[in-house]
Amino acid sequence: MRGITKRWLINTFGVILIILFVLVVAFAIVIQNSYYRGICQVLNGRASELVNIFNSRDDFTSTARVYVENFPDKELMELMVINEEGRVVITSTGFAPDNQQSMPDYNAALKSDEQYADWHGNLSSGENVMAVTRVIYDDNNEQVGAIRYVVSLEEADRKIFIAISFVCLVGVVILFFIFLSSTYFLRSIVRPVQEISTTAKRIAQGDFDARINKFYDDEIGDLCDTINYMAGELGTADKLKNDFISSVSHELRTPLTAIKGWAETMQLDGFRDLKTVQKGIGIIIKETERLNGIVEEVLDFSRIQQDRMVLIMDKIDILAELDESIYMQRERANAENKHIVYDEPEILPPVIGDRNRLRQVFINIIDNALKYSAEGGVVNVSIEQVEDNIVIVIADNGCGIPAEHLPKIKQKFYKANQTVRGSGIGLAVADEIVKLHKGTLDIDSVENEGTTVTIKIPIMPPKNDTLPNKSPDEV
């Protein structure tokens, strides 16, 4: 017994047990006081009658004898007549009086201004009794004797014991039902928690297909749904991570293979064929640049993940950066028999941004457009001012993106088309860079028709005379 069950038994069941115990004790005290108070009131009522019965010294003994003989409650209580010397001279039982028995109530009544006193306790025989004594005075205010009533409390104690026993039995029954209901309740919590713990361990060990059975439609059920959802997302993320590693490995292996192959070719040829050497060096330089681009992309993503990317913000001509990006991709487009259509406007307002990072975004989007376009495909690029934003639209007529992939296309590691080269983090990096410029990057696509990427960058405010060197925003 440990964990939730142990804490419940200590904190809840223990508290309930203490409360019931206090209630039983309080009930016992109340019912005992009630019984004893009722008996005492009856005895006091009897004692109050004596004022009208005993009124002179001469006839006290005879009057007391007559009162004892005619006393109607002899079966319920014992009546004692005490003379002025404090000795019992007559009892209603008919037995010889026991003058050795102490009478605390008689001694208290002698000292009381009210001329009577009550007491309850045990006789020398061990019997529990209650006694009331009324002291009798004559017309001259001299003591002529006393009348004492003694009632056994054994019957009252028996009834009190029965009542307390009944209350205790009720308490035990209540505890039993509380224990049963609580046991069921605890099982309804402990069992799902145990299964959640077991399944969570499986998930932690990499079993992302593990799922928790939903027992109840409550907070525990919500927790099960959340963990199942988490396992699904972790499984998806793990698959994307593995695909990313596989993709990056392939992306790195291809240029490395080319570099190694041409290096070996030039080594074997002994640099005798100048044309071969020039071609090999050109390919090595190109593939090295490709490797460098892949590594930089991965490093950028790492910086974003670790909140270490810093933008060098300045007033820039975004038109010039887009023009340079298109120029860098045009040669490749011509080599692949693809076309970039771009109508450059005359002038646009400047923006506050990092020229290198924005150029990186443009190159990445144009590269994707060319990559996913078939031979003869066309990539249309436009840029214009719309209200307070510069809007760049890059559209292709390539293979497009299926509708089910479109909501996730900007997520890290995600690739809708696994057959095309790429790490799957380029769009994620581009989207974060645009966000750092307080802009937006939106993608709209129709499968087999093409994809349109819309980038919005806010223009520089007219009164922004002072330009920071670095943006306070970091990712």
C-alpha positions in Angstrom: 0.0 0.0 0.0 1.7 3.2 -1.2 1.2 6.3 -3.3 -2.4 7.6 -3.7 -4.0 4.8 -1.7 -1.7 5.4 1.3 -2.2 9.2 1.2 -5.9 8.8 1.0 -6.1 6.4 4.0 -4.0 8.8 6.0 -5.5 12.1 4.9 -9.1 11.2 4.2 -10.1 8.0 5.8 -8.1 8.9 8.9 -9.8 12.3 9.1 -13.3 10.7 8.7 -12.4 8.2 11.4 -11.4 10.9 13.8 -14.5 12.9 13.0 -16.7 9.9 13.7 -14.9 9.2 16.9 -15.4 12.8 18.1 -19.1 12.6 17.1 -19.6 9.4 19.0 -17.8 10.7 22.1 -19.9 13.9 21.9 -23.1 11.9 21.5 -22.1 9.8 24.5 -21.6 12.8 26.6 -24.8 14.5 25.5 -27.0 11.4 26.0 -25.4 10.7 29.4 -26.0 14.2 30.5 -29.5 14.1 29.2 -30.3 10.9 31.1 -28.6 12.1 34.3 -30.2 15.5 34.1 -33.7 14.0 33.7 -33.2 11.7 36.7 -31.8 14.6 38.7 -34.9 16.8 37.8 -37.2 14.0 39.0 -35.3 13.7 42.3 -35.3 17.5 42.7 -39.1 17.5 42.0 -39.6 15.0 44.8 -37.4 16.9 47.2 -39.3 20.2 46.6 -42.5 18.5 47.9 -40.9 18.1 51.3 -41.3 21.8 52.3 -45.0 21.3 52.6 -44.9 18.0 54.4 -42.3 18.6 57.2 -42.9 21.7 59.3 -42.3 20.9 63.0 -39.8 19.1 65.2 -42.3 17.1 67.2 -43.8 15.2 64.3 -40.7 14.9 62.0 -40.1 11.2 62.7 -43.7 10.1 62.6 -44.4 12.3 59.6 -41.3 10.8 57.9 -42.4 7.3 58.7 -45.8 8.0 57.1 -44.2 9.6 54.1 -41.9 6.6 53.6 -44.8 4.1 54.0 -46.9 6.0 51.4 -44.1 6.8 49.0 -45.3 5.7 45.6 -41.9 5.3 43.8 -40.4 2.7 46.1 -39.6 0.5 43.1 -37.8 3.2 41.3 -35.7 4.8 44.1 -34.6 4.4 47.7 -35.9 6.9 50.2 -33.9 7.6 53.4 -34.9 9.5 56.5 -31.9 11.1 58.3 -32.2 12.5 61.8 -30.7 15.7 63.1 -27.5 13.9 64.0 -26.9 12.8 60.5 -27.8 9.1 60.9 -30.2 7.2 58.7 -33.1 6.0 60.8 -35.6 4.8 58.2 -35.3 3.5 54.6 -37.9 2.6 52.1 -36.2 -0.8 51.4 -37.1 -2.1 54.8 -33.5 -3.2 55.5 -31.3 -1.9 58.3 -29.7 1.4 57.2 -26.0 1.4 56.5 -24.6 4.4 58.4 -21.0 3.6 57.2 -21.8 4.7 53.7 -20.7 8.2 52.9 -23.3 10.8 51.9 -21.6 13.7 50.0 -24.9 15.1 49.0 -26.1 15.3 52.6 -22.9 17.2 53.7 -23.2 19.5 50.8 -26.9 20.2 51.5 -26.0 21.2 55.1 -23.8 23.9 53.7 -26.1 25.0 50.9 -28.3 28.1 51.2 -30.9 26.2 49.1 -31.0 23.4 51.7 -30.5 20.6 49.2 -27.7 19.1 47.0 -27.3 16.3 44.5 -24.5 13.9 43.9 -23.8 10.9 41.7 -21.0 8.4 42.0 -20.3 4.8 43.1 -21.3 3.3 46.4 -18.9 1.2 48.4 -20.5 -1.8 46.7 -19.5 -0.4 43.3 -23.0 0.5 42.2 -23.4 3.8 40.3 -26.1 5.9 41.9 -27.5 9.4 42.0 -28.6 11.0 45.2 -30.5 14.1 46.3 -30.8 15.3 49.9 -33.2 17.9 51.2 -32.5 19.2 54.7 -35.7 19.9 56.8 -35.9 22.9 59.2 -38.6 23.8 61.7 -40.3 27.1 62.2 -37.4 28.3 64.3 -35.0 27.6 61.4 -33.5 24.7 63.3 -32.6 21.4 61.6 -34.9 18.6 62.4 -33.6 16.1 59.9 -33.2 15.3 56.2 -34.8 13.3 53.4 -32.5 11.6 50.9 -33.5 10.0 47.6 -31.1 7.5 46.0 -31.6 6.1 42.4 -29.5 3.4 40.8 -28.0 4.5 37.5 -27.4 1.0 36.2 -30.5 0.9 34.1 -29.8 4.4 32.8 -26.2 3.3 32.1 -27.5 0.3 30.3 -29.7 2.4 28.0 -26.9 4.8 27.4 -24.6 1.9 26.5 -27.2 0.6 24.1 -27.6 4.0 22.5 -23.8 4.5 22.2 -23.4 1.0 20.8 -26.0 1.7 18.2 -24.3 4.9 17.2 -21.0 3.1 17.0 -22.6 0.4 14.8 -24.0 3.1 12.6 -20.5 4.7 12.4 -18.9 1.3 11.5 -21.5 0.8 8.8 -20.8 4.3 7.5 -17.1 3.7 7.5 -17.7 0.4 5.7 -19.7 2.0 2.9 -17.2 4.9 2.7 -14.4 2.3 2.4 -16.2 0.4 -0.3 -17.1 3.5 -2.3 -13.6 5.0 -1.8 -12.0 1.7 -2.8 -13.9 1.8 -6.0 -13.1 5.4 -6.5 -9.4 4.9 -5.8 -9.3 2.0 -8.3 -10.9 4.3 -10.9 -8.0 6.6 -10.4 -5.1 4.3 -9.6 -5.7 1.8 -12.4 -5.7 4.5 -15.2 -2.7 6.2 -13.5 -0.8 2.9 -13.5 -1.6 2.3 -17.1 -0.7 5.9 -17.9 2.7 5.4 -16.1 3.3 2.1 -18.0 2.4 3.6 -21.4 4.5 6.7 -20.7 7.5 4.5 -20.0 7.0 2.8 -23.3 6.7 6.1 -25.1 9.8 7.3 -23.3 11.6 4.2 -24.6 10.6 5.1 -28.2 7.4 3.1 -28.7 5.4 6.0 -30.1 2.6 3.6 -31.2 1.7 2.9 -27.6 -1.7 4.2 -26.6 -3.7 4.4 -23.3 -7.2 3.0 -23.1 -9.6 5.8 -22.1 -11.6 4.6 -19.0 -13.7 7.6 -18.1 -14.8 10.8 -19.7 -13.3 13.1 -17.0 -10.0 14.7 -16.1 -8.3 11.3 -16.2 -9.8 10.7 -19.7 -8.6 14.1 -20.8 -5.1 13.2 -19.6 -5.3 9.9 -21.5 -6.3 11.8 -24.7 -3.5 14.3 -24.1 -0.8 11.6 -23.7 -2.2 9.7 -26.7 -2.0 13.0 -28.7 1.5 13.6 -27.4 2.6 10.1 -28.5 1.2 10.7 -31.9 2.9 14.0 -32.3 6.2 12.5 -30.9 5.9 9.7 -33.4 5.3 12.2 -36.2 8.2 14.3 -35.0 10.4 11.2 -34.8 9.5 10.2 -38.3 10.2 13.7 -39.6 13.5 13.7 -37.7 14.5 10.4 -39.2 13.5 11.6 -42.7 15.5 14.7 -42.1 18.6 12.8 -41.1 18.1 10.5 -44.1 17.5 13.5 -46.4 20.5 15.5 -45.1 22.7 12.4 -45.2 21.7 12.0 -48.9 22.2 15.7 -49.6 25.7 15.6 -48.0 26.6 12.3 -49.7 25.8 13.5 -53.2 28.3 16.4 -53.4 30.8 14.5 -51.3 30.7 11.7 -53.9 31.1 14.1 -56.7 34.0 15.9 -55.0 35.7 12.6 -54.2 35.2 11.2 -57.7 36.6 14.3 -59.5 39.5 14.5 -57.1 40.4 10.9 -57.8 40.0 11.5 -61.5 42.3 14.4 -61.5 44.8 12.5 -59.3 44.8 9.6 -61.7 45.1 11.8 -64.8 48.1 13.5 -63.2 46.8 17.0 -64.3 47.9 16.2 -67.9 44.4 17.0 -69.3 43.9 20.7 -68.6 40.3 20.5 -69.7 39.5 17.7 -67.4 41.2 19.5 -64.5 39.3 22.7 -65.1 36.0 20.8 -65.3 36.8 18.9 -62.1 37.8 22.0 -60.2 34.6 23.7 -61.4 32.4 20.8 -60.2 34.3 20.6 -56.9 33.8 24.3 -56.3 30.1 24.0 -57.1 29.5 21.0 -54.9 31.5 22.6 -52.1 29.2 25.6 -52.3 26.3 23.2 -52.2 27.7 21.5 -49.1 28.3 24.9 -47.5 24.7 25.9 -48.2 23.4 22.7 -46.6 25.6 23.2 -43.5 24.6 26.9 -43.2 20.9 25.9 -43.5 21.3 23.3 -40.7 23.3 25.9 -38.6 20.5 28.5 -39.1 17.9 26.0 -38.0 20.0 25.2 -34.9 20.3 28.9 -34.1 16.6 29.3 -34.4 16.0 26.3 -32.1 18.4 27.7 -29.5 17.3 31.3 -29.7 20.6 32.5 -31.0 19.8 34.0 -34.4 20.6 37.7 -34.5 19.6 39.9 -37.4 21.7 42.9 -38.6 18.9 45.4 -39.2 19.5 48.3 -41.6 17.7 50.4 -44.1 17.8 48.4 -47.3 16.5 48.4 -50.8 14.4 45.2 -50.9 14.1 45.6 -54.7 17.9 45.2 -55.1 18.0 42.1 -52.9 15.2 40.4 -54.8 16.9 41.4 -58.1 20.2 39.9 -57.0 18.5 36.7 -55.8 16.8 36.2 -59.2 20.1 36.9 -61.0 21.8 34.2 -58.9 19.1 31.6 -59.8 18.6 32.6 -63.5 21.7 30.7 -64.8 20.4 27.5 -63.1 17.0 28.0 -64.6 18.4 28.4 -68.0 20.5 25.3 -67.5 17.4 23.3 -66.5 15.3 24.8 -69.4 13.1 26.6 -67.0 12.1 30.3 -67.1 11.9 33.1 -64.5 9.6 35.8 -65.4 10.2 39.0 -63.5 8.9 42.5 -64.2 10.9 44.9 -62.0 9.2 48.0 -60.8 11.0 51.3 -61.0 11.1 52.2 -57.3 9.7 50.9 -53.9 10.0 52.3 -50.4 12.9 51.0 -48.3 12.4 48.5 -45.5 14.2 47.8 -42.2 15.8 44.4 -42.5 18.8 42.1 -42.7 19.8 42.1 -46.4 21.6 38.7 -46.2 18.7 37.0 -44.4 16.1 38.4 -46.8 18.2 37.4 -49.8 18.4 33.9 -48.2 14.6 33.8 -48.0 14.2 34.8 -51.7 16.8 32.4 -52.9 15.2 29.5 -50.9 11.7 30.2 -52.3 12.9 30.6 -55.9 15.0 27.5 -55.5 12.0 25.5 -54.3 9.9 26.9 -57.2 12.5 25.7 -59.7 13.0 22.4 -57.9 9.4 21.4 -58.1 8.8 22.7 -61.7 9.2 20.4 -64.6 11.3 21.1 -67.7 9.9 24.1 -69.5 8.2 25.4 -66.3 7.8 29.0 -65.5 8.4 30.8 -62.3 6.7 34.2 -62.0 8.1 36.8 -59.6 6.4 40.1 -58.7 6.9 42.8 -56.1 4.8 45.8 -55.2 3.7 48.0 -52.4 0.3 47.3 -50.9 -0.6 49.8 -48.3 2.2 49.7 -45.6 3.7 46.4 -46.9 6.0 45.3 -49.6 4.4 42.2 -51.1 6.6 39.7 -53.0 4.8 36.9 -54.9 6.7 33.9 -56.3 4.5 31.5 -58.2 5.3 28.4 -60.2 3.3 26.0 -62.4 5.0 22.9 -61.0 3.6 19.8 -59.2 1.9 21.7 -56.4 1.3 20.5 -52.9 -1.5 18.1 -51.9 -4.1 19.6 -49.7 -3.4 17.3 -46.8 0.3 18.4 -46.7 -0.3 22.1 -47.0 -1.1 23.0 -43.3 2.2 21.3 -42.3 4.5 22.5 -45.1 6.3 25.1 -42.9 6.9 22.7 -40.0 10.5 21.7 -39.3 11.7 18.5 -41.1 8.4 18.2 -43.1 8.7 17.3 -46.7 5.6 16.8 -48.8 7.6 15.2 -51.6 10.3 12.8 -50.5 11.6 12.2 -54.0 12.9 15.7 -54.4 16.2 16.8 -52.8 16.1 19.0 -49.8 16.5 18.8 -46.0 12.9 19.9 -45.1 14.0 22.8 -43.0 14.4 25.5 -45.6 10.8 26.8 -45.4 10.9 26.6 -41.6 14.0 28.8 -41.5 12.6 31.2 -44.2 9.3 31.5 -42.3 11.1 32.3 -39.0 13.3 35.0 -40.8 10.2 36.7 -42.2 8.6 36.6 -38.8 11.7 38.3 -37.3 11.1 41.1 -39.9 7.5 41.3 -38.5 6.2 40.0 -41.8 4.3 37.0 -43.0 5.0 34.1 -45.4 1.9 32.4 -46.8 1.7 29.4 -49.1 -1.2 28.6 -51.4 -1.0 25.6 -53.7 -3.1 23.3 -55.9 -1.9 19.8 -56.7 -0.7 19.4 -60.3 -1.3 23.2 -60.9 1.4 25.0 -59.0 2.3 26.8 -55.8 2.2 30.5 -54.9 4.3 31.9 -52.0 3.4 35.4 -50.8 5.8 37.3 -48.6 4.8 40.6 -46.8 7.4 42.9 -45.3 6.4 46.2 -43.6 8.0 49.3 -45.1 10.1 51.6 -43.1 8.1 54.2 -41.2 8.5 57.7 -42.7 9.8 59.3 -39.5 12.3 56.5 -38.7 15.5 58.7 -38.9 17.6 56.6 -36.5 18.4 53.0 -37.7 19.5 50.3 -35.3 22.4 48.1 -36.1 20.8 45.1 -34.6 17.2 44.0 -34.1 16.0 43.5 -30.6 14.1 40.5 -31.8 15.9 37.2 -31.7 14.7 33.7 -32.3 
